[in-house]
C-alpha cells in the first residue's frame, strides 16, 4: 500500500488562459493511484476547457515521495493542455 501522495499543479503559461479544450483527461479512468483535481476548468459544449491559470492538480501515490513524484511527472506527459508548465 502506498505511503505517500504527491500533488503537482499543471498551470497555464498565460494567465488567464480561457477556452482551450483540455485533452487526455479520460486517461485517468481506471488508473489506480492517480487523481486529477480541477481548479481553473469549466464544462462547456466543447468539453472541459481552461478557465484560469492553475488549471489542474495531478496527484499520485508511491511508496516514497521520490516514487510519488516520479509517478506524477510520468502522468503529466499526457496532453492536458496545448501550452502548459508544471510546478513542483
TIGUPA-927018 format. One record per atom (N, C-alpha, C): x, y, z; atom name; residue number from 1. Coordinates in Angstrom, 2 decimals. Each point is the difference from the previous one (the first is absolute). Layout:
% TIGUPA-927018
X, Y, Z, CA, NUM $
...
% end
This chain:
% TIGUPA-927018
0.85, -1.18, 0.00, N, 1 $
-0.85, 1.18, 0.00, CA, 1 $
0.89, 1.25, 0.00, C, 1 $
-0.25, 0.94, -0.91, N, 2 $
0.82, 1.22, -0.05, CA, 2 $
-0.08, 0.78, 1.30, C, 2 $
1.12, 0.59, 0.37, N, 3 $
0.08, 0.75, 1.25, CA, 3 $
-0.02, 1.50, -0.23, C, 3 $
0.22, 0.45, -1.25, N, 4 $
0.17, 1.42, -0.26, CA, 4 $
-0.86, 0.40, -1.20, C, 4 $
-0.54, 1.21, 0.05, N, 5 $
-0.71, 0.56, -1.14, CA, 5 $
0.60, 1.37, -0.30, C, 5 $
0.35, 0.21, -1.25, N, 6 $
0.55, 1.30, -0.41, CA, 6 $
-0.98, 0.69, -0.92, C, 6 $
0.00, 1.32, 0.04, N, 7 $
-0.89, 0.78, -0.85, CA, 7 $
0.81, 1.02, -0.78, C, 7 $
-0.22, 0.06, -1.30, N, 8 $
0.71, 0.94, -0.86, CA, 8 $
-1.00, 0.75, -0.87, C, 8 $
0.03, 1.32, 0.05, N, 9 $
-0.94, 0.77, -0.82, CA, 9 $
0.43, 0.07, -1.46, C, 9 $
-0.98, 0.04, -0.87, N, 10 $
0.23, 0.26, -1.42, CA, 10 $
-0.58, 1.39, -0.24, C, 10 $
0.86, 0.92, -0.39, N, 11 $
-0.41, 1.40, -0.13, CA, 11 $
0.10, 0.47, -1.44, C, 11 $
-0.89, 0.89, -0.38, N, 12 $
0.04, 0.61, -1.32, CA, 12 $
1.15, 0.99, -0.05, C, 12 $
0.62, 0.11, -1.17, N, 13 $
1.12, 0.93, -0.15, CA, 13 $
-0.47, 1.45, 0.12, C, 13 $
-1.08, 0.31, -0.68, N, 14 $
-0.53, 1.37, 0.07, CA, 14 $
-1.19, 0.02, 0.93, C, 14 $
-0.09, 1.01, 0.82, N, 15 $
-1.13, 0.12, 0.92, CA, 15 $
-0.83, 1.20, -0.39, C, 15 $
-1.30, -0.08, -0.06, N, 16 $
-0.72, -1.27, 0.07, CA, 16 $
-0.08, -0.63, -1.37, C, 16 $
0.11, -1.28, -0.04, N, 17 $
-0.10, -0.76, -1.25, CA, 17 $
-1.38, -0.64, -0.01, C, 17 $
-0.89, 0.52, -0.81, N, 18 $
-1.39, -0.45, 0.03, CA, 18 $
-0.44, -0.53, -1.35, C, 18 $
-0.79, -1.06, 0.05, N, 19 $
-0.64, -0.51, -1.20, CA, 19 $
0.73, -1.05, -0.79, C, 19 $
1.19, -0.45, 0.45, N, 20 $
0.73, -1.05, -0.71, CA, 20 $
-0.47, -1.36, 0.49, C, 20 $
-0.36, -0.88, -0.93, N, 21 $
-0.47, -1.34, 0.35, CA, 21 $
1.14, -0.79, 0.63, C, 21 $
-0.29, -0.68, 1.10, N, 22 $
0.98, -0.84, 0.69, CA, 22 $
-0.18, -1.43, -0.48, C, 22 $
1.02, -0.56, -0.62, N, 23 $
-0.04, -1.37, -0.53, CA, 23 $
0.71, -0.95, 0.94, C, 23 $
-0.40, -1.26, -0.03, N, 24 $
0.71, -1.05, 0.71, CA, 24 $
-0.52, -0.32, 1.39, C, 24 $
-1.03, 0.69, 0.46, N, 25 $
-0.49, -0.26, 1.37, CA, 25 $
-0.57, -1.41, 0.14, C, 25 $
-0.50, -0.57, -1.10, N, 26 $
-0.55, -1.35, 0.06, CA, 26 $
1.07, -1.03, 0.36, C, 26 $
1.27, 0.36, -0.15, N, 27 $
1.08, -0.93, 0.31, CA, 27 $
0.13, -0.26, 1.50, C, 27 $
-0.68, 0.82, 0.82, N, 28 $
0.00, -0.24, 1.45, CA, 28 $
-0.97, -1.11, 0.38, C, 28 $
-0.98, -0.29, -0.85, N, 29 $
-1.01, -1.01, 0.31, CA, 29 $
0.66, -1.36, 0.21, C, 29 $
-0.30, -0.62, 1.15, N, 30 $
0.52, -1.32, 0.30, CA, 30 $
1.48, -0.06, 0.31, C, 30 $
0.62, 1.13, 0.23, N, 31 $
1.44, 0.03, 0.29, CA, 31 $
0.18, 0.16, 1.52, C, 31 $
0.21, -1.09, 0.69, N, 32 $
0.14, 0.04, 1.45, CA, 32 $
1.21, 0.81, 0.43, C, 32 $
-0.19, 0.79, 1.06, N, 33 $
1.10, 0.77, 0.56, CA, 33 $
0.23, 1.34, -0.67, C, 33 $
-0.80, 0.34, -1.00, N, 34 $
0.11, 1.30, -0.69, CA, 34 $
-1.33, 0.72, 0.12, C, 34 $
0.07, 1.29, 0.29, N, 35 $
-1.21, 0.81, 0.14, CA, 35 $
0.22, 1.35, -0.66, C, 35 $
-1.05, 0.53, -0.58, N, 36 $
0.07, 1.29, -0.66, CA, 36 $
-1.06, 0.90, 0.62, C, 36 $
0.43, 1.09, 0.63, N, 37 $
-0.92, 0.95, 0.62, CA, 37 $
-0.08, 1.25, -0.86, C, 37 $
-1.21, 0.46, -0.20, N, 38 $
-0.23, 1.17, -0.84, CA, 38 $
-0.02, 1.26, 0.85, C, 38 $
0.62, 1.05, -0.50, N, 39 $
-0.01, 1.29, 0.68, CA, 39 $
-0.50, 1.06, -0.97, C, 39 $
0.76, 0.28, -1.05, N, 40 $
-0.38, 1.00, -0.98, CA, 40 $
-0.54, -0.64, -1.25, C, 40 $
-1.09, -0.76, 0.12, N, 41 $
-0.61, -0.64, -1.15, CA, 41 $
-1.49, 0.34, -0.04, C, 41 $
-0.59, -0.26, -1.15, N, 42 $
-1.42, 0.29, -0.18, CA, 42 $
-0.55, -1.00, -1.01, C, 42 $
-1.22, -0.50, 0.26, N, 43 $
-0.65, -0.92, -0.93, CA, 43 $
-0.83, 0.81, -0.99, C, 43 $
0.29, -0.17, -1.29, N, 44 $
-0.73, 0.70, -1.06, CA, 44 $
-0.49, -1.01, -1.02, C, 44 $
-0.66, 0.49, -1.04, N, 45 $
-0.45, -0.90, -1.07, CA, 45 $
1.17, -0.57, -0.79, C, 45 $
1.19, 0.61, 0.08, N, 46 $
1.21, -0.52, -0.64, CA, 46 $
0.67, -1.08, 0.85, C, 46 $
-0.35, -0.08, 1.25, N, 47 $
0.62, -0.93, 0.94, CA, 47 $
0.53, 0.78, 1.20, C, 47 $
0.97, -0.56, 0.69, N, 48 $
0.63, 0.68, 1.14, CA, 48 $
1.07, 0.92, -0.56, C, 48 $
-0.09, 1.29, 0.37, N, 49 $
0.92, 1.00, -0.53, CA, 49 $
0.70, 0.71, 1.15, C, 49 $
1.12, 0.66, -0.35, N, 50 $
0.73, 0.80, 0.99, CA, 50 $
-0.83, 1.22, 0.36, C, 50 $
0.12, 0.42, 1.26, N, 51 $
-0.74, 1.16, 0.48, CA, 51 $
0.81, 0.74, 1.06, C, 51 $
1.31, 0.06, -0.19, N, 52 $
0.86, 0.68, 0.97, CA, 52 $
1.44, -0.42, -0.16, C, 52 $
0.80, 0.25, 1.03, N, 53 $
1.42, -0.26, -0.07, CA, 53 $
0.43, -1.34, 0.56, C, 53 $
-0.37, -0.27, 1.24, N, 54 $
0.31, -1.30, 0.62, CA, 54 $
-1.15, -0.92, -0.35, C, 54 $
0.20, -0.82, -1.01, N, 55 $
-1.10, -0.69, -0.64, CA, 55 $
-0.31, -1.36, 0.61, C, 55 $
1.02, -0.82, 0.20, N, 56 $
-0.19, -1.35, 0.51, CA, 56 $
1.00, -0.30, 1.11, C, 56 $
-0.37, -0.88, 0.89, N, 57 $
0.92, -0.54, 0.98, CA, 57 $
0.08, -1.50, -0.22, C, 57 $
1.18, -0.51, -0.28, N, 58 $
0.20, -1.43, -0.22, CA, 58 $
0.60, -0.59, 1.26, C, 58 $
-0.70, -0.94, 0.60, N, 59 $
0.48, -0.68, 1.20, CA, 59 $
0.34, -1.44, -0.37, C, 59 $
1.03, -0.51, 0.62, N, 60 $
0.37, -1.40, -0.21, CA, 60 $
0.54, -0.57, 1.30, C, 60 $
-0.08, -1.30, 0.09, N, 61 $
0.45, -0.71, 1.19, CA, 61 $
1.28, -0.77, -0.28, C, 61 $
0.74, -0.26, 1.06, N, 62 $
1.21, -0.81, -0.10, CA, 62 $
0.44, -0.44, 1.37, C, 62 $
0.93, -0.91, 0.04, N, 63 $
0.53, -0.49, 1.28, CA, 63 $
0.85, 1.07, 0.68, C, 63 $
0.61, 0.88, -0.81, N, 64 $
0.83, 1.09, 0.52, CA, 64 $
-0.39, 1.28, -0.73, C, 64 $
0.44, 1.14, 0.51, N, 65 $
-0.27, 1.26, -0.67, CA, 65 $
0.64, 0.02, -1.39, C, 65 $
1.21, -0.55, -0.09, N, 66 $
0.70, -0.05, -1.29, CA, 66 $
-0.82, -0.79, -1.03, C, 66 $
-0.56, -1.12, 0.42, N, 67 $
-0.82, -0.82, -0.89, CA, 67 $
-1.31, 0.71, -0.37, C, 67 $
-0.64, 0.64, 0.98, N, 68 $
-1.25, 0.73, -0.27, CA, 68 $
0.25, 1.13, -0.98, C, 68 $
1.10, 0.70, 0.16, N, 69 $
0.34, 1.10, -0.91, CA, 69 $
0.28, -0.54, -1.40, C, 69 $
0.75, -1.08, -0.10, N, 70 $
0.30, -0.60, -1.31, CA, 70 $
-1.29, -0.44, -0.68, C, 70 $
-0.92, -0.57, 0.75, N, 71 $
-1.28, -0.42, -0.56, CA, 71 $
-0.80, 1.19, -0.52, C, 71 $
0.00, 1.10, 0.73, N, 72 $
-0.74, 1.18, -0.43, CA, 72 $
0.59, 0.59, -1.27, C, 72 $
1.32, 0.07, -0.08, N, 73 $
0.63, 0.56, -1.19, CA, 73 $
-0.20, -0.92, -1.20, C, 73 $
0.01, -1.31, 0.22, N, 74 $
-0.28, -0.94, -1.09, CA, 74 $
-1.40, 0.25, -0.54, C, 74 $
-0.95, 0.19, 0.91, N, 75 $
-1.39, 0.23, -0.38, CA, 75 $
-0.16, 1.35, -0.70, C, 75 $
0.79, 1.00, 0.39, N, 76 $
-0.13, 1.33, -0.59, CA, 76 $
0.46, 0.05, -1.45, C, 76 $
0.53, -1.10, -0.53, N, 77 $
0.33, -0.03, -1.41, CA, 77 $
-1.24, -0.01, -0.89, C, 77 $
-1.17, -0.19, 0.59, N, 78 $
-1.24, 0.02, -0.77, CA, 78 $
-0.25, 1.41, -0.53, C, 78 $
-0.76, 0.07, -1.07, N, 79 $
-0.29, 1.28, -0.66, CA, 79 $
-1.17, 0.70, 0.70, C, 79 $
0.23, 0.50, 1.21, N, 80 $
-1.08, 0.67, 0.73, CA, 80 $
-0.30, 1.37, -0.59, C, 80 $
1.01, 0.71, -0.39, N, 81 $
-0.17, 1.35, -0.52, CA, 81 $
0.88, 0.20, -1.21, C, 81 $
-0.43, 0.88, -0.87, N, 82 $
0.81, 0.29, -1.18, CA, 82 $
1.32, 0.63, 0.43, C, 82 $
-0.03, 0.93, 0.93, N, 83 $
1.22, 0.61, 0.55, CA, 83 $
-0.11, -0.12, 1.50, C, 83 $
1.04, -0.50, 0.63, N, 84 $
-0.06, -0.18, 1.45, CA, 84 $
1.40, 0.08, 0.61, C, 84 $
0.00, 0.23, 1.30, N, 85 $
1.22, -0.15, 0.78, CA, 85 $
-0.36, -0.77, 1.24, C, 85 $
0.97, -0.56, 0.65, N, 86 $
-0.22, -0.77, 1.22, CA, 86 $
0.79, 0.65, 1.12, C, 86 $
-0.57, 0.01, 1.16, N, 87 $
0.72, 0.50, 1.17, CA, 87 $
0.17, -1.15, 0.98, C, 87 $
1.10, -0.03, 0.71, N, 88 $
0.19, -1.05, 1.00, CA, 88 $
0.47, 0.61, 1.29, C, 88 $
% end
